[in-house]
Amino acid sequence: IFIPNPKREIKSHLHVNINTAASIGLLLQPIQIASLGFNKTGKIEISLSGGGSFGKWAPSLNYLREVTYKIFERSGLKINIEIQKHGFYPKGGARIIYDIFPSKTKLKPINLTELGNIDLIQGEIIITKQLMRSRDNIGTRIRKSIQQQIKRNLKVETDIKFNWVDSTSPGVGLSLWAQSDTGAIISTGTMLGEKKISSEDLGKIAANEIIKNIEDNIPVDNYLSDQLIPLMAYVKKPSKIKVHQITSHTQTNLELIKLLTHRDYLITKENNNFIIEYP
């Protein structure tokens, strides 16, 4: 049985080796939760070698950097990710620097119940150099598909970048996100390229995901809600978010955090959506 010891000294520098293609995004989940209670005043630097920067059923590093940690920083916890090398299944091989800046003051509550207005959708497409071909630019095809689909459905500008990267294993990964005037950041989560999915179809799938969230007026997507629940429970002041659905994963997360923090939560239905609240 693991029993946390808050009196244990927190080191300023750590190095972690990952000998598989295990998701770094999943590895960082307990670290980002633990960092909510760090009382160390200086920066904590964790260097990681190995693992995957993209993986199935896991948040990518660019998703954490551009979505999750932007919301965390507004609450008072700053986390930076420097991606030195990307890693894909099956060999992994990523390298990152993960910097935590513990808050010197009490963390602020999270309140995201209205999406508001969006005038720009951003995104990043990561493609390994093994897939580079002279006449078939995968990045251009994915980006064009995204832009065309968004233009058909929304009056919103786009800023989609694609980058060719070195990686031990070949792969394609992307995320789209959009910040609204209420401070919400809506996203597609993490999308992966697959042999059976064309570049055009991958772009269309990603575009449709963010279009649906915007049209449904959802300020917190299902991927982000699981990231925010520990933060909401840890902060002593009331927090509230609106989500499209309460997944089984979200429900399990709520119950587990309740056991750890001894804080009750409320779920109320609002039209076709749900409000998760820590009163």
QUIJOTA-V571168 format. One record per pair of residues at least 4 apart in sequence whose ideal C-beta (glycine too) atoms are under 7 Angstrom apart, sorted by the first residue. I is the first residue (numbers start at 1). GAP is how many residues later the second one is. Records with the same first field share a line. If there is no record, write none. Layout:
# QUIJOTA-V571168
I->GAP / GAP
This chain:
# QUIJOTA-V571168
6->31
10->28 / 30 / 34
12->30 / 32 / 33
13->32
14->32
15->32
16->30 / 32
17->32 / 33
18->4 / 30 / 31 / 32 / 33 / 74
19->31
20->72
21->30 / 31 / 34 / 66 / 68 / 69 / 70 / 71
22->5 / 29 / 30 / 70
23->4 / 28 / 29 / 32 / 35
24->4 / 24 / 27 / 28 / 29 / 37 / 70 / 72
25->33 / 34 / 35 / 36 / 39
26->32
27->24
28->4 / 36 / 70
29->4
30->4
31->4
32->47
33->197
35->42 / 65 / 67
36->41 / 71 / 194 / 195 / 198
38->62 / 64
39->63
40->4 / 62
41->61 / 63
43->56 / 58
44->56
45->52 / 54
46->52
47->50
48->48 / 50
49->46
50->42 / 43 / 44
51->36 / 41 / 43
52->35 / 36 / 37 / 40 / 42
53->7 / 8 / 30 / 33 / 34 / 41
54->6 / 34 / 72 / 117 / 119 / 136 / 138
55->34
56->136
58->132
59->4 / 5 / 9 / 131 / 164
60->113 / 115 / 130
61->4 / 20 / 22 / 35
62->4 / 62 / 113
63->4 / 5 / 112 / 124 / 126 / 127
64->4 / 5 / 17
65->4 / 16
66->4 / 109 / 111
67->110 / 118 / 120 / 157
68->4 / 156 / 159
69->4 / 10
70->115
71->39 / 114 / 157
72->5 / 7 / 159
73->4 / 5
74->34 / 109
75->32 / 33 / 35 / 156 / 160
76->27 / 29 / 31 / 32
77->26 / 30
78->23
79->20 / 21
80->19
81->15 / 17
82->14 / 15
83->13
84->11 / 12 / 13
85->8 / 9 / 10 / 81 / 82
86->8 / 40 / 79 / 81
87->5 / 6 / 7 / 80 / 81
88->40 / 79 / 81 / 82 / 83
89->80
90->79
91->77 / 78
93->74 / 75
103->4
107->127 / 128
108->127
109->126 / 128 / 129 / 130
110->118 / 121 / 122 / 129 / 131
111->128 / 129
112->71 / 72 / 107 / 108 / 129 / 130
113->106 / 127 / 128 / 129 / 162
114->68 / 105
115->65 / 67 / 69 / 71 / 99 / 102 / 103 / 104
116->64 / 65 / 66 / 68
117->63 / 64
118->38 / 60 / 62 / 96
119->37 / 38
120->36 / 37 / 39 / 58
121->29 / 35 / 37 / 55 / 57 / 89
122->37 / 55 / 56
123->23 / 37 / 51 / 52 / 53 / 54
124->37 / 50 / 51
125->14 / 17 / 18 / 35 / 37 / 49
126->37 / 39 / 47 / 48
127->4 / 11 / 12 / 35 / 37 / 45
128->37 / 39 / 42 / 43
129->35 / 36 / 37
130->40
131->7 / 39 / 41
132->32
137->4
138->4 / 34 / 61
139->4 / 23
140->4
141->4 / 58 / 59
142->4 / 20 / 32 / 57 / 60 / 61
143->4 / 17 / 19 / 60
144->4
145->4 / 54 / 55 / 58 / 59
146->4 / 12 / 14 / 30 / 57 / 60 / 61
147->4 / 11 / 13
148->4
149->4 / 54 / 55 / 58 / 59
150->4 / 6 / 8 / 57 / 61
153->58
154->57 / 60
167->4
171->22
172->20 / 21
173->17 / 18 / 19
174->17 / 32
175->12 / 13 / 14 / 15 / 16
176->11 / 12 / 30 / 34
177->8 / 9 / 10
178->8 / 32 / 36
179->6
180->4
182->37
184->35 / 36
186->24 / 27 / 28 / 32 / 33 / 35
187->23 / 34 / 36 / 37
188->18 / 21 / 22
189->32 / 34
191->11 / 14 / 15
193->4 / 9
197->4 / 5
198->4
199->4
200->4
201->4
202->4
203->4
204->4
205->4
206->4
207->4
208->4
209->4
210->4
211->4
212->4
213->5 / 8
216->28
218->24 / 25 / 26 / 55
219->23
220->4 / 5 / 8 / 21 / 22 / 23
222->21 / 22 / 23 / 25
224->4
225->4 / 16 / 18 / 25 / 51
226->23 / 24 / 27
228->4 / 13
229->4 / 24 / 25 / 28
230->4 / 27
231->4
232->7 / 46
233->24 / 28 / 30 / 45
234->27
235->4
238->40 / 41
239->39
240->35 / 37
241->35
242->28 / 31 / 33
243->30 / 31 / 33
244->29
245->29
246->4 / 5 / 21 / 28
248->4
249->4
250->4
251->4
252->4
253->4
254->4 / 11
255->4
256->4
257->4
258->5 / 6 / 7
263->15
265->11 / 12 / 13
266->11 / 13
267->7 / 9
268->7
269->5
270->4 / 5
